[in-house]
Amino acid sequence: MNLSHAPTRRPLLLAVGLIFALIALLLPTWAAANRGHHGHGHHHGHASHGHASPGHHGHHHGSPGDHGRGKQVDVMTRNLYLGANLAPAIGAPSLEAFVAANGQILREVTANDFPTRARGLAREIREQEPDLVGLQEVALWRTAPPSLAPLQTGPSATTVRYDYLQSLLDELNRGNGKSGKGKPRYEVVVVQQEFDLEAPADENGVAGDNPANPAIPNAEINGRLTMRDVILARSDGGVHTWNAQGGNFANLLTVPILGNPLTIARGWTATDARVRGSGTFRFVNIHLEAFDPAALVPSIRAKQAGELVAPGGPATTDLPVILLGDLNSDDDTVAPGDRQAYEALVAAGMVERSTATPLSCCLNSSLLAVGAGGSVADFDHQVDHVMTRDPDQVRLRSSTVTGLFPVDGFWSSDHAGVFSSLSLR
């Protein structure tokens, strides 16, 4: 009722009308206050893990609330760190050195203790309560008996050692509901597979313990790394997603492994979404090439950025676009050759919607335990970004960097996380 147009009433009726108006105004405020932070309730429940295929019909993630005019959408990008430095294996000069480097990789993954790191990562996400999360380097580590065959025929190991996605979901959704069976806090929207390689490894450092295969006598195990990009949606925040998609870039880096070319698959994930009654927008999570030679012009990384904003690309749509992820690029905190991808996005109309204070990348040590070589001072540049192609419709409310300090004896990743609260108009 618009009181400015109401006809004159007797005093008693006017008083009654005012009372009802006050009740109507105060009730939503009281209800929001009792729903907690951002006006969302918390449900306690057991971990749930579902892979949403591209093109699915959509999911409702909780009951909607309303932030009023200019809807609030909270997003986060988080690189989980695969757990080891792959460079020694990529540059190995011989099969023996390759097997030894692969063993070192497996030992580093174990030393970097993802089950412990997952607790710190989950704590970051739960404290910020983003509606949508873009994850990169969501590693799946598997093992098999030692063999050279997968280098020719493709990966085949199936014994899971570490599933970063499942471990993170377990921690995010731990303790929900009575007996841990309530609705999860976060659910998977889409998973995109990227790089996938299996190779023999000398993990235990014992020479000659594989006499049955004289070509790789020191290898007692095969290790398989499958990299994934993932979008998560908050289950209790009024988030509705549909049209989930994922893909690999056409422009990919090829590196030599023992003289044979290996293509490094990188990619993107995306979904259309609404949050608490907002207008529809496109959410895009990306991971651009990391090992690009800085002197290459245009770089593979820049070409991948161009694919995102080209006609038919995931960030080319009539909808407002929120794009985030690990760009491995920036405008002024990285070497000139590494700026190309960021500049390509800016040239296509993308603008920043995240903070650069403090900087969020990256530890200089492949080992994340406190005292293993990393330092807060290592975070001296920026490659993890939140951006939009629609600056008039997607405004920045606030942004923060998470995970700069170790938790439970470990940095949660070699990257910090970047959270942005946006206003969608």
N, C-alpha and C positions, 0 to 999 in steps of 0.2 A: 504494500500500500504506500503510495506517495502522499505523505502528510501535507505537502505544500498545496495539493489540489483537493484536500478533503473539505467537505462543506462544514459550516459551523454547527457544533453540537452543544447540548447542555453540558455544564461543567462536569457532572457525574460521568456522563458517557465519554467525555474527553479524557478524564482521568483513567477510566477503564481502558480506553484505547491506548493511552500512553503506557500503561502497565504491560499490556500485551506486546506492545512494540519493543519495550525494554527486554522482555523475556525472549522475544524472537532474536534480538540482537546479541544478547548475552549467551544464549544456549550454545551456538556453534563455538564460541570462544571457550566456554567451559568444557565442551566435549573434546576440543582439540587439545586443551591442556591435559586432559585425562588420558589422551592417546599417547603422550610422550613426545620425544624429539621428532621434529618435522611433522607432527600430527599423525604418526604411524604407530600402530600397535606392534607388540612383540609376541610372537607365538613361539613356543619351545617345541623342538621336534628332532627327529632322527635324520641322518644324512640321506639325501635322495639324489640320484644321478641319472639324468636322462639326456640323450643326445638328440637335439632337434634337427631334423633333416632340412636342408634348404627347401623353401617353398611350402613349409607346413602351414597349417591354417591359423595358428596363433595360440597364445597362452595368456590367460589372466593370472597375474602374480599378485594376489591380495586385493583387499578392498580399497577403492579409491578414496582419497581425501582431496581437499582443495586448498591450494595456497593463495587463491584469489587471482585477481587480474595479473597477467604475466606469470604463468605457471612455473614453479620451481622444479628443475630437473637436475639431479646430482649424479655426476659421472666420475669414473676413476679409471686410470690406466696403470697396469702393474705388470712389469716384466719379472717373471719368477726366477730367472737364471737357470739354465739347463743343468748346472752343477759342476762344470769343468771347462778347462781351456782346450779347445779342439785343435789349435794351431799346430802342436807338435805332430799330431797324426797326419794332418793335411800336408805338412812339409817333410814327412819322413822320407829319407833317401833310399831306404831298402825295406824289404819285407820284414826282416828281423827288427829294424828300428820301428816299423809300423806296429808290429805286435807289442813291442815294449811301450810305445806311446799310448796304445789303446788300453794297456794295463794301467798306466798312470791315470788315464781318464776315469776308469772305473773306480780306482782308489780315491780320486778327488771327489767323485760323486758321493761315495760312501762317507768320506770325511766331512762333506758339506751338509750331511744329515737333513734331508728334506723333511722328514717327519717333525723335527724340531723347528725348522724354518717355517713350515706350514702354520704352526701355532702363531708365530709372529705376524705372518701375512694375514691370517684370519683376524687377528686382533686389530690390525690396521683397518681392514675393510669393515669390520663390525663397528669400530669406533666412528668411522666417517659415514656409514650407512648409505653408500651410493645406490642409486636406483639401477644403474647399469654399469657393469665392469668389463673393460677390455683387458684380456690377459694375453701375454706373449711368452714364448719359451715354456709352454706347458708340457714338459718332457714326459715321455713314457719310456722307461728303461726296462728292457727285457734281455734274457740270457738264453743260451743254448750250448750244447757241446761244441768244442772247437772245430771249425771248418772254414775253408776258403770258398766253398761253393756259393754262399750268399753274395759274395763280391761279383760273381758272374750271373747268378740267376735271380738275385733280389733277396731282400730280408725275409726271414721265416721264423725267427725265434719267438716263442710264445710265453715263456715263463716270466711273469712280471716280477721285477725287483722293486721298482718305484713307479707309481702312477701319480704324478704330481696333481692331476686334476682331482682324482678321487680323494687323495690325502687332504687337499685344500677344502673340498666340499665337506669332508668329515669334520674338519675343525670349524668351518664356518657354521655348520648346522648342529654342532655338538650341544647336547643338553636341552634341545627343544622339546617341550611338552612332557606330559606324564610318561615316565619310563622311556623317554627319548623317542617317542613315536609321533610327535606332533608335526606340524607342517614345517618344512625346511625354510631357513631364512633366505637362501640363495639357490637358484636352479639354473641349469645349463640351457641356454637359448640355441647356440650353434657351436660346433667344433669343426675346425678346418685343419686337415693334416698338411704338414709341410715336409721338411727334410726327413728322410728315413734311410738309415744305413746300419748294416750289421757287419761286424768284422771280428776276427780272432784277436784275443788279448792274453797277455801274461799278467794277470791280476795279482797272483800270489808271489811273483818274483822268484819262483823256483825254476831253475834252468833244467831243460830236458825232461820235463814231466809229461810230455806228450810224444813218446817214442813211436807211437803208431802212425804219426804223420810227420815224416822227416822234413817237409817243407816248412812246418811251423812247430818245431819241437818244443818251444817254450810256452806255447799257448795251451792253457787248460780250460778255456771258456770262450764263448762268443758273446760279445756285447752288442745290443741293438738299441739305437736311439731313434725315437720317433718324436719329432717336434710338432706342436699344435698351437694354433691360436683359438681362443675361446671367448665367447661373450656369456656373462652371467647376468641374470636379472634378479632383483630383490623380490622375494615372494610375498612379503607383507607390506609392500609400499604402494599398492595401486598401480603397478606397472603392467601394461598390456603390450605384448610383442607379437608380430606376425611377419610373414615374408622374410624369414631368416635365410641368409645366403652365405656362401663362402667360395673362395676360389684361389688359385695360384696365379701369380703374375706370368705373363708371356715372356718378359725380359728377366732372365735368370743368370746368375753367375755360375760359371763352370770352373772348377779347380781340378788340378791333376792329383790323383791318388796313385802312387806307384807308377806314374806315367800314363794312367788311364783317366779319361775325363769323368768327373762327377758333377752333376748339376745340382745346385743348392736351391731347393724349392722354398720360396717365400710366398706369403699370401695375405689374405684379408678375410674378415668376417663382417657381416652387416645384418641389421634387422630394422624394420619399421617399428615404431613404438609410439605409445602415448603414456603419459605419466600423470596420474591424478587429474584426469580431465583436460590435460593440455591438448593442443593441436598435435597432429601427427608429425613425426620427424623421422629422419633416417639416421641411424647410429652406426658408425663405421669404425672398426678396430683393425689396425694395420701393423705389420712388422716388415720394414724395409731392410734390404741387404746390409749386412754388417761388415763384410770383408772386401768391400769395393775398393779398388785402388783409387786413391785420392786424385791421382793425375789423369784419370780417365774422364774425358769430356765428350758427350754427356755420360755421366756415370750410370751404371746399371740401376742404382738406387734412384736417380733422377727419372729414369725411364719408367720405373715402377710407380713413382709418384704421378707421372703423367698418365699412366693407365687408370689411376683412380679417378681423375678429373676429366678424362676423355669422354666423348659421347658414348653412352652405354656403360660407363664405369660406375662402380658402386657409389661414388660421391657425386654423381651427376644425376640429378633428379629435381622435380618441381618442389619436393618437400624441403624444409629446412634441414641442413646437414650438420651433425655433430661428428667430427672425425677425431680420433685419438689413437695413440699407440706409440710404439718405439720407431721413430723415423730414422734413427741413426744420423740425424742431420739437424742443423739449426742455422740461424742467420748470423750470429756473431760470436758464439762461444766454441766453435769448432774450426778446424783448418779450412781454408778457402775451398779446396776441392770437395770437402764434405758438406758444403752448404748448398749444393746444387738441388737436392731433393726438396729441401725446405723452400728454396727460392722458386722452384717449379710450382709448388702448392700456392705460394703467395701470388705468383703471377696469374694463377687461375682464380684468384679472388678469396683464398683462404686467409683468415685472420686468427691471431692467437686468442685463446680463451683459457689460459693457464698461467700460473706465476713462474717467474724465473728467479725468485728470491725465497729461499735459497736455491742454488743449483742442485740438480737431482741425479747426476751421473758422474762417475761410476767408480766403484772400488777398483784399485789397480792390482789387486791380488785375486787369483783364481780360487783361493781358499777364504772362506767367509768367517771362520772362527776368530773370536777376539784373540789378538796376539799373533795371528798367522800372516800378517803383512798389510792388512787393510787399515784405512784411517778415514775419519770423517773429512779430513782435508782433501781426500781424493775426489770428493764430489765438486768438480770444478768446471763442468759444462752441462749442457742441456740437450737431450735427444728425445725425451719423452714429452709429448705435447698433447694438448686439447685444442682443437681448432674448429672453425665453422666457416662455411661459405656464405652464410646469411647473417652478417653482423647486426643488421637492424632487427632481426627476429630472435637472435640468440645472444643475450647479453650476459656478461660475467658479473655474478654477485660476489663471489669470493673464491679463492683458490689456496691450496696448501700442499706442502710436500710432506710425505710420510716415510717412515722407515730409514731415516738418516742415522739412527743409532742402533747398536746391537740389542737383541732381545734373547734371553736365555742362552747367552754365550755366543750368539751368531748374528751377523747381519742377515736379514731375511732374504736379501738378494744383493747382487752387485749393483743393481739400480735402486733408486728410491721410487716411491709411488707418487703419482700426481693426481690430486682430487680437485674437481671444480664444481661449484654450485652455480647453475646457470638459470637465467630467467628466459623462458620461451614465450614469445609474444605472438 
